[in-house]
Amino acid sequence: MLNPLAQELNDALKGTTALSLLSDVGERLYFPKGIIAQSAEAKKLGKVANGTIGMTVVDGTPVMLSCMQKITPELTTRELVAYAPTAGNPDLRAQWKENIIKKNPLLKNKAISLPVLVPGLTAGISYLADLFLDESKPLVAANPSWDNYVLIASARRNAEFVQFTMFKDGKFDIDSLEKTLKEQAKNGSVRVLLNFPQNPSGYSPTKQEARRIVEIVQKLAEEGTKVMVWCDDAYFGLNYEDDIESQSLFAYLADLHPNVLAAKIDGPTKEDFAWGFRTGFITFGCKGMTEEQYDALVKKLMGAIRSSVSCASTPPQSILLRAYKDSAMENEKAAFRAILEKRYHLVKDFVNTHTSRHLEALPFNSGYFMSFHLYKLDAELLRQKLLNDKGIGTIAIDEHTLRVAFSSLNEDKIETVYQAIYDTAEELSA
């Protein structure tokens, strides 16, 4: 039997695509009117005293060890050691929504949810899996793809992990994506994860390819299929070619059709060069969803957060909120992006002027990575030989895919690293 609070949220979502897409866990999730909710009420109305939160407070301010305070003197104790709300600092959530609308002008005047702060993009994907995946609800993703996707979908949620072929004949295989989604649509609903720039390939769709993806989703929706698209935008904005679609697919999908529920998973991790902050966001968009319905869906997401980590770390939220108000931030980010783009072009020039019978660079035009497809060579054996014989670290994504993060290679190392990959592949084949 469902908890009455879960039933209340389900009732609020009646008639929406979101409700029909929920997993067994998603149907059961709710945000309890317990300590957190009661503390929020007390914060507003407890004028005499507030005995709700388990923090040591003196004269209304959380205490903090001076040995910690002196490390970050500009931040107040509340910005450093106080608990953050379950859905994140409300000012930071509002700021991130403003940020994504600025980066994606198509979102202006579209009704989307207020972003919910999660402790990293991996956590965000895991929470979406809790809400929308189970044994009867598969997840579609690319092949190759980041190994964490199958771990989350299959190992944690026991959901089938269905893959479409990412590339064919040196191009994005959009026909494979369409065919796979059509096959899944026979079940009445589809959940697909699209990650651009993609990990591990470092590929983003062109403007024309992005339009085609949107058309495929729209056609499925118009035929009655409930479609959820997870837009993993971890590397958003790191585009190095002019023909790349500059806006997130989320901007096109957020109000595409009432049968399409889009979720944007993003954050400052890569966009703002703050990897260890473990701060991400989830934003929902669906044509026709009301503010009340978004609130119900967000409360289910908050239930997933509350029942796992309770809330994300406070200091990164405070630092980010201050950083976004600093006029120097965008220029500094542009300088770092220029470093990445220079490394990209050096790698691109190398692979475009070198050939091998044993490996081929997969298409790449953005992000942090590029990958090689190996012919009759085992990626793990190549990885080990590169590491043990040449002192070069790479990642074996699967049996025939080797990933290289050019983001972490100094310019003067790029030729050495890539020449070693080609040479070592030749040695292994012999």
C-alpha positions in Angstrom: 0.0 0.0 0.0 1.4 3.4 -1.0 2.2 6.0 1.7 -0.5 8.7 1.6 2.1 11.3 0.7 3.2 9.3 -2.3 -0.4 8.9 -3.3 -0.9 12.6 -3.0 2.0 13.3 -5.4 0.8 10.6 -7.8 -2.7 12.2 -7.8 -1.1 15.6 -8.5 0.7 14.0 -11.5 -2.5 12.4 -12.9 -2.8 12.9 -16.7 0.9 13.6 -17.2 3.5 11.7 -19.1 5.6 11.8 -16.0 3.2 9.7 -14.0 3.0 7.0 -16.7 6.8 6.8 -16.9 7.5 6.3 -13.2 9.1 3.2 -12.0 7.9 1.1 -9.1 10.2 3.1 -6.8 9.1 6.4 -8.5 5.5 5.6 -7.6 6.4 5.0 -4.0 8.7 8.0 -3.5 7.6 11.1 -1.6 9.1 13.9 0.4 8.3 13.3 4.1 6.7 16.0 6.2 9.3 15.1 8.8 12.4 16.8 10.3 13.4 18.7 7.1 9.9 20.0 6.3 9.1 20.9 9.9 12.4 22.6 10.3 11.7 24.7 7.2 8.4 25.8 8.8 10.2 26.6 12.0 12.8 28.7 10.2 10.0 30.9 8.8 7.7 31.0 11.9 9.9 30.2 14.9 10.6 33.7 16.1 11.2 32.9 19.8 13.3 29.8 19.4 14.0 27.0 16.9 14.7 23.6 18.3 14.4 21.6 15.1 17.8 21.1 13.4 20.6 19.0 14.9 23.3 21.7 14.7 25.1 23.5 17.5 23.9 27.1 17.2 24.9 30.1 19.3 22.7 33.3 19.1 21.2 32.0 15.9 24.5 31.2 14.1 26.0 27.7 13.6 29.3 27.4 15.4 32.5 26.6 13.5 36.0 25.6 14.5 38.4 28.6 14.0 41.0 26.3 12.4 38.4 25.7 9.6 37.1 29.3 9.5 40.6 30.8 8.9 41.0 28.7 5.7 38.0 30.4 4.1 37.6 33.7 5.9 35.3 35.3 3.3 32.6 32.8 3.8 30.3 32.9 6.9 29.8 29.9 9.1 26.3 29.5 7.7 27.8 29.3 4.2 30.3 26.7 5.3 28.9 24.3 7.9 25.1 24.7 8.0 22.9 22.0 6.4 21.7 22.9 2.9 18.1 22.4 1.9 17.4 18.9 0.4 16.8 20.4 -3.1 19.8 22.8 -2.7 20.4 26.4 -1.9 17.3 28.2 -3.4 19.3 31.2 -4.6 21.8 28.9 -6.4 18.9 26.9 -8.0 17.4 30.1 -9.3 20.8 31.3 -10.5 21.4 28.0 -12.4 18.0 28.2 -14.0 19.0 31.7 -15.2 22.3 30.4 -16.4 20.8 27.6 -18.5 18.2 29.9 -20.1 21.0 32.3 -21.0 23.0 29.5 -22.6 19.9 28.0 -24.3 17.8 31.0 -25.6 15.1 28.6 -26.8 14.1 28.0 -23.2 13.1 31.6 -22.7 9.4 31.8 -21.8 9.1 27.9 -21.7 7.7 26.4 -18.5 10.4 24.2 -17.0 11.0 23.2 -13.4 13.3 24.9 -11.0 16.6 22.9 -11.1 17.1 20.6 -8.2 20.7 20.4 -6.8 22.2 16.9 -6.6 25.6 15.7 -5.2 27.1 15.3 -8.7 25.9 14.3 -12.1 26.4 10.6 -11.4 24.0 11.0 -8.5 21.6 12.8 -10.8 21.5 10.0 -13.2 21.1 7.5 -10.4 18.1 9.4 -9.0 16.5 9.5 -12.4 17.0 5.7 -12.6 15.3 5.4 -9.2 12.4 7.4 -10.5 12.0 5.9 -14.0 13.7 2.6 -14.4 12.9 -0.9 -13.2 12.8 -4.5 -14.5 10.0 -3.6 -17.0 11.4 -0.2 -18.0 14.7 -0.3 -20.0 17.1 2.5 -20.7 18.4 3.2 -24.2 21.9 4.6 -24.6 24.7 4.7 -27.1 27.4 2.1 -27.9 30.0 2.9 -26.8 28.9 4.8 -23.7 30.2 5.7 -20.2 30.5 2.5 -18.1 28.6 4.1 -15.2 25.3 4.1 -17.2 25.0 0.3 -17.4 26.2 0.0 -13.7 23.4 2.3 -12.6 20.7 1.0 -14.9 21.4 -2.7 -14.7 23.2 -3.4 -11.4 21.3 -0.9 -9.3 17.8 -0.9 -10.9 17.9 -4.3 -12.7 16.7 -2.6 -15.9 17.6 -3.8 -19.3 20.4 -1.6 -20.9 19.6 -1.3 -24.6 22.3 0.2 -26.9 22.1 1.8 -30.3 25.2 2.0 -32.5 26.8 5.4 -32.1 28.8 5.5 -35.3 28.7 3.9 -38.8 31.0 4.7 -41.7 32.7 7.5 -39.7 29.4 9.3 -39.0 26.8 9.5 -36.2 24.5 6.6 -36.8 21.2 8.3 -36.3 19.4 5.6 -38.2 20.4 3.1 -35.5 19.1 5.5 -32.8 15.7 5.7 -34.7 15.5 2.0 -35.2 16.2 1.2 -31.5 13.7 3.8 -30.3 11.0 2.4 -32.6 11.6 -1.1 -31.3 11.3 0.1 -27.7 8.2 2.0 -28.5 6.3 -1.2 -28.9 6.2 -1.3 -25.1 4.3 2.0 -25.1 7.1 4.0 -23.6 10.8 4.8 -24.2 13.5 6.1 -21.9 16.7 7.2 -23.7 19.9 8.8 -22.4 21.7 11.1 -24.8 25.0 12.5 -23.7 26.6 15.3 -25.7 29.4 16.0 -25.9 29.6 12.3 -25.6 31.8 10.3 -23.2 33.8 8.4 -24.4 33.8 9.6 -28.1 33.8 13.4 -27.6 31.1 13.8 -30.3 28.3 16.3 -30.4 25.6 16.3 -33.1 25.6 18.9 -35.9 22.7 21.3 -36.2 21.1 19.0 -38.8 21.6 15.9 -36.7 20.1 17.6 -33.7 17.0 18.5 -35.7 16.7 14.9 -36.9 16.9 13.6 -33.3 14.1 16.0 -32.3 12.0 14.9 -35.3 12.4 11.2 -34.3 11.3 11.9 -30.7 8.4 14.1 -31.9 7.1 11.4 -34.3 7.1 8.8 -31.6 5.2 11.1 -29.3 2.7 11.9 -32.0 2.1 8.2 -32.5 1.2 7.9 -28.8 4.5 6.7 -27.3 5.5 8.2 -23.9 9.1 9.3 -24.4 11.5 10.4 -21.7 14.9 11.8 -22.8 17.7 12.2 -20.3 20.0 14.9 -21.6 23.3 14.3 -19.9 24.9 17.7 -20.5 28.0 17.2 -18.4 30.3 18.7 -21.0 27.9 21.3 -22.3 29.4 24.2 -24.2 32.8 22.6 -25.0 32.3 22.7 -28.8 35.2 23.1 -31.2 33.6 23.1 -34.6 31.2 25.6 -36.1 28.5 23.1 -37.3 27.8 21.7 -33.8 24.4 22.4 -32.4 25.1 25.0 -29.7 22.0 24.5 -27.6 21.1 21.5 -25.5 18.6 19.0 -26.9 16.7 19.8 -23.7 15.9 23.3 -25.2 14.1 21.7 -28.1 12.4 18.9 -26.1 11.2 20.8 -23.0 7.9 21.7 -24.6 8.0 19.5 -27.8 4.8 17.4 -27.0 2.8 16.4 -24.0 4.1 12.8 -24.5 7.7 13.9 -24.1 9.3 14.4 -20.7 12.8 15.8 -20.9 15.3 15.9 -18.0 18.5 17.9 -18.2 21.4 16.7 -16.0 24.1 19.2 -15.9 26.2 21.2 -13.5 29.4 23.2 -12.8 31.6 20.0 -12.7 32.9 20.4 -16.3 31.2 23.7 -17.4 32.9 25.7 -14.6 36.0 23.5 -14.0 34.9 22.5 -10.5 35.1 18.7 -10.7 35.5 17.9 -7.0 32.6 20.1 -5.9 30.3 17.2 -6.8 27.5 19.5 -7.6 24.9 18.9 -10.3 21.4 19.8 -11.2 18.3 18.1 -12.6 15.7 20.1 -14.5 12.4 18.8 -16.0 10.5 20.0 -19.0 7.2 18.7 -20.5 4.7 20.6 -22.6 1.5 21.3 -20.6 2.8 20.5 -17.2 1.7 22.9 -14.6 3.7 24.4 -11.7 1.8 22.2 -9.3 2.7 19.1 -11.3 6.4 20.1 -11.6 6.4 20.6 -7.8 5.0 17.1 -7.3 7.7 15.6 -9.6 10.4 17.6 -7.8 9.1 16.4 -4.4 9.5 12.8 -5.6 13.1 13.6 -6.6 13.6 15.2 -3.2 12.4 12.0 -1.7 15.2 10.1 -3.5 17.8 12.6 -2.3 16.4 12.7 1.3 16.5 8.9 1.5 20.1 8.6 0.2 22.4 11.5 1.1 19.8 13.8 2.8 21.3 16.9 1.2 24.4 17.9 -0.8 27.5 19.6 0.7 27.0 23.3 1.6 30.5 24.8 0.9 30.5 24.2 -2.9 27.0 25.7 -3.2 28.2 28.8 -1.3 31.4 29.2 -3.4 29.5 28.7 -6.7 26.9 31.3 -5.8 29.5 33.8 -5.0 31.6 32.9 -8.1 28.6 33.5 -10.4 28.4 37.1 -9.2 32.1 37.7 -10.1 32.5 39.5 -13.4 35.9 37.8 -14.0 34.4 34.3 -14.1 33.4 34.2 -17.8 36.8 35.5 -19.0 38.6 32.9 -16.9 36.4 30.1 -18.2 37.0 31.2 -21.8 40.8 31.0 -21.2 40.5 27.4 -19.9 38.2 26.5 -22.8 40.8 27.9 -25.2 43.4 25.5 -23.7 41.0 22.5 -24.3 40.3 23.7 -27.9 44.0 24.0 -28.7 44.6 20.4 -27.4 41.6 19.2 -29.5 43.1 20.6 -32.7 46.5 19.2 -32.0 44.9 15.7 -31.6 42.7 16.2 -34.6 45.7 17.1 -36.8 47.6 14.1 -35.6 44.9 11.5 -36.2 44.0 13.1 -39.6 47.6 12.6 -40.8 48.2 9.1 -39.4 46.7 5.9 -40.5 46.8 2.4 -39.1 45.4 -1.0 -40.0 44.7 -1.7 -36.4 42.8 1.3 -35.1 40.7 4.2 -36.2 39.7 7.4 -34.4 36.0 7.6 -33.8 34.4 10.9 -34.8 35.0 13.7 -32.3 34.5 17.4 -32.2 33.9 18.5 -28.6 34.3 17.8 -24.9 37.3 16.2 -23.0 37.8 12.9 -24.9 38.3 11.1 -28.1 38.4 7.3 -28.6 39.8 4.7 -30.9 38.0 1.8 -32.4 40.4 -1.2 -32.4 40.4 -3.8 -35.2 41.2 -7.3 -33.9 43.0 -5.8 -30.9 41.9 -6.0 -27.3 41.6 -2.6 -25.7 42.6 -3.8 -22.3 45.8 -5.4 -23.7 46.7 -2.2 -25.5 45.9 -0.2 -22.3 48.2 -2.4 -20.2 51.1 -2.3 -22.7 50.9 1.5 -23.0 50.9 1.8 -19.3 53.6 -0.8 -18.4 55.9 -0.3 -21.4 55.4 3.4 -22.2 54.2 4.9 -18.9 51.0 6.2 -20.6 47.6 6.0 -19.0 44.5 5.5 -21.1 41.0 3.9 -20.6 39.7 0.6 -22.1 36.0 1.4 -22.4 35.1 -2.0 -23.8 36.8 -4.8 -25.8 37.5 -2.7 -28.8 37.3 1.0 -27.6 40.3 2.9 -26.1 39.6 6.3 -24.7 42.1 9.2 -24.4 41.4 12.3 -22.3 43.2 15.0 -24.2 41.9 17.4 -21.6 44.6 16.2 -19.3 47.5 16.1 -21.8 49.8 19.1 -22.0 50.4 20.2 -25.6 54.0 19.1 -25.6 52.9 15.5 -24.7 50.2 15.0 -27.3 52.4 13.9 -30.2 54.3 11.5 -27.8 51.1 10.0 -26.5 49.4 9.5 -29.8 52.5 8.2 -31.6 52.9 5.7 -28.8 49.3 4.5 -29.3 49.9 3.9 -33.0 53.3 2.2 -32.4 52.0 0.0 -29.6 49.0 -1.1 -31.6 51.5 -2.2 -34.3 53.7 -4.0 -31.8 50.7 -5.9 -30.4 49.5 -6.9 -33.8 52.9 -8.5 -34.5 
